[in-house]
Amino acid sequence: MTQKLNIAHRIFEIFLKSLSRTPKPKIVGKDHLGNSYYEQEQRQAGKPASRFYEALGDDREYFDKPIPAEWEAWLRGRREAPSEEEVTKNIATQKVIKQRAVELQRKDDLERQKSINEGVLKQVDSQEKKEKRSFPLYEEYEIKPGDIEIKKEKIRNESNEP
């Protein structure tokens, strides 16, 4: 009898919980791209809060838009929500890194052109780039079976000629 009451009581509790409203998600922050980030508390104790975001714009572009690394880590539960100062600082750092990369590429191109002009480097045509192999070729190794024998024969013939 007691077991039936416990089951009936549990069913009644579940029914009441189903009638109660789900907690409204609270906005945690926004990023510089216009995405809004939300956190929704779970009704069951011990479960972590559900985290999600809404992208600005079309639903079709929803999955193609980038998410800042700080917010992605927050969505996955790896860190606390980032502050605006932190995000702004990271964006500035990214811009500096991109500028340095452009400067280094320009410097490398100038040095390469200088070496080509001096004859130290050979300018590679686009056709040669296509033909370039991703592995080295050595004379002592054959590419096709029997190639070594042909090379040895050529060397013998060249050495026997007066």
C-alpha positions in Angstrom: 0.0 0.0 0.0 2.8 2.4 0.9 4.6 1.7 -2.4 1.4 2.5 -4.3 1.2 5.9 -2.5 4.8 6.6 -3.2 4.3 6.0 -6.9 1.1 8.0 -7.0 2.9 10.9 -5.1 5.8 10.8 -7.5 3.4 10.8 -10.6 1.6 13.8 -9.0 4.9 15.7 -8.5 5.9 15.1 -12.1 2.5 16.3 -13.3 2.8 19.5 -11.2 6.4 20.1 -12.6 5.1 19.7 -16.1 2.5 22.4 -15.5 5.0 24.8 -14.1 6.7 27.2 -16.6 10.2 26.6 -17.7 12.7 29.1 -16.5 13.2 32.0 -19.0 16.7 32.1 -20.4 18.7 35.0 -19.2 21.0 36.9 -21.5 24.7 36.6 -20.6 26.2 38.8 -23.2 26.7 39.9 -26.8 29.7 39.8 -29.0 31.1 42.3 -31.6 29.4 40.3 -34.4 25.9 40.9 -32.9 25.4 37.3 -31.5 23.5 37.1 -28.3 24.4 34.4 -25.7 21.9 32.9 -23.3 21.9 30.6 -20.2 18.9 28.7 -19.1 18.7 27.1 -15.6 17.5 23.5 -15.6 14.5 22.5 -13.5 16.3 19.4 -12.2 18.8 19.9 -9.5 22.4 18.9 -10.3 22.1 19.5 -14.1 24.2 22.2 -15.6 22.6 25.2 -17.1 21.8 25.0 -20.8 23.9 27.5 -22.9 23.1 28.7 -26.4 23.3 31.6 -28.7 21.2 33.4 -31.3 23.1 34.7 -34.4 22.2 38.0 -35.9 20.7 37.7 -39.3 19.3 34.9 -41.5 18.7 31.4 -40.2 20.4 30.1 -43.3 23.6 31.8 -42.3 23.3 30.7 -38.7 25.9 27.9 -38.9 28.3 29.6 -41.2 29.0 32.6 -39.0 32.1 32.6 -36.9 31.9 32.6 -33.1 34.7 34.3 -31.0 36.9 31.7 -29.3 36.0 33.0 -25.8 32.3 32.6 -26.4 32.7 29.2 -27.9 34.6 28.0 -24.8 31.8 29.5 -22.6 29.2 27.6 -24.7 31.0 24.4 -24.1 31.2 25.0 -20.3 35.0 25.4 -20.3 35.1 28.9 -18.8 33.1 31.8 -17.4 31.5 34.3 -19.7 34.1 36.7 -21.1 34.1 40.4 -20.3 33.9 43.0 -23.1 37.4 44.2 -22.2 38.8 40.8 -22.7 37.1 40.3 -26.1 38.2 43.8 -27.2 41.8 43.1 -26.2 41.8 39.8 -28.1 40.4 41.5 -31.2 43.1 44.1 -31.0 45.8 41.4 -30.6 44.4 39.5 -33.7 44.7 42.7 -35.8 48.3 43.2 -34.7 49.1 39.6 -35.5 47.5 40.0 -39.0 49.5 43.2 -39.6 52.7 41.5 -38.6 52.0 38.6 -40.9 51.5 40.9 -43.8 54.7 42.7 -43.1 56.6 39.4 -42.8 55.2 38.2 -46.0 56.1 41.4 -47.8 59.7 41.2 -46.3 60.0 37.6 -47.4 58.8 38.4 -50.9 61.4 41.2 -51.2 64.2 39.0 -50.0 63.2 36.2 -52.4 63.1 38.6 -55.3 66.6 40.0 -54.3 67.9 36.4 -54.2 66.4 35.7 -57.6 68.0 38.8 -59.0 71.4 37.9 -57.6 71.1 34.4 -59.0 71.1 32.6 -55.7 67.6 31.3 -56.2 66.0 30.2 -59.4 62.5 31.6 -60.2 60.1 28.8 -60.4 57.4 28.9 -63.2 53.9 27.9 -62.5 54.4 24.9 -64.8 57.3 23.8 -62.7 55.3 24.2 -59.5 52.7 21.8 -60.9 55.3 19.3 -61.9 57.1 19.5 -58.5 56.8 16.3 -56.6 56.2 16.0 -52.9 59.0 13.5 -52.4 62.7 13.4 -53.3 64.1 11.4 -56.1 67.5 9.8 -55.8 69.6 8.4 -58.6 70.5 5.2 -56.7 66.8 4.2 -56.3 64.8 3.0 -59.1 61.4 4.4 -59.9 60.2 1.6 -62.2 61.4 -1.9 -61.8 64.5 -2.4 -64.0 65.5 1.3 -64.1 68.7 0.6 -62.1 69.8 -2.0 -64.6 69.3 0.5 -67.5 71.3 3.1 -65.7 74.1 0.7 -64.9 74.2 -0.4 -68.5 74.5 3.3 -69.6 77.3 3.9 -67.2 79.2 0.8 -68.4 78.8 1.9 -72.0 80.0 5.4 -71.2 83.1 4.1 -69.4 83.9 1.6 -72.2 83.9 4.3 -74.9 87.3 5.7 -75.8 
